[in-house]
Amino acid sequence: MNMTDTIRSKLTAAFSPVDLNVIDESEQHRGHGGYREGGESHFRVEMKAAAFNGKSRVERQRMVNHVLADELKEQIHALSLAITGLDA
């Protein structure tokens, strides 16, 4: 399974989002720190889920970072998040 699929699978299991986009933006960072040939190092996640209702931006980010902790330690160099609850 590639990293995009891993992220999608873990976030779906944890948050049951109504909308989820996982975008590998690694190629845009060629020549910058953390870039690896073949990509899978820089990601953007756009997600909307009831689990984030009433949560601050920082709380939402912490929730996602907790679910992806292993990947953030080992493989993901950068993770950009655009996450909202259904109440947004």
N, C-alpha and C positions, 0 to 999 in steps of 0.2 A: 504494500500500500504506500502511495506517495504521501508527502507531508500535507498537501491540500486535502486529500481524502481523510487523513488522520485527524486533522483539525475539524473538518466537517463532521466526522463521526463522533468525536468526543463532545463537541458543542451541541450536537443534536441530542445525544444521550443525556447530557446534563441539563439542558434548558428547553428542549422541545420547541424550538423557535418556529414562528409562523413565517419568517423570512430569514434566509441565511445566504450570504454570498461570501466565499473565501477566494480572495484574489492573490495570486503569486505575483508580487511586484519586484521580484529579485532582479530582473533584467534592467530595470530602471536604475539600479544601484551598482551597475558594473563599474569597477574601478574604485568603489568606496569601501570603507571598512566593513567587514563581515560578509562581503559578497563571495559566493562560491560558484565556480563553474558548474553549470547545470541547474542553477537556481535553488529554489526551496529554502531560502534564507530570510526573505523579507515578504511579509504578508499584510494584507488589509482584510479585516473582517467587518462585514456589515450585517447586523443581526437585530431582529425585533422579537421579543419574547415576554410573556407574562411574568416570568421569573424576575424581570428587572423593574416591574411596576413599583413605584415609590422609592426606588433606589437612586442615590446620587451617582454622578458620573464616575467618581472615584470608587464607590461600592461596586458598580457594574464592572469596572475594569479589574478590580481585585477578584471578583467572582470568576471572570474569564481567565485571568492569570493563574488562579488556583487550579482550574481544570487543565490548563496547558502547561503546568509547572515543569514537567519532565522535558517537554519539547523546547521550552524556553531556556532550560539549562544546557541542553545538548545541541539543538539543531537550528532553532529560530533565532536569528540575530535581531530582527525588528518586527514588531507587531503593532499595526495601526488599527484602532478600534472605533467603529461608529455603531454603538449599541444603544437601543432604547427599549423601554417597556411598551406595552400595548396602550398605556395611558398617556403616551406622549403625543 
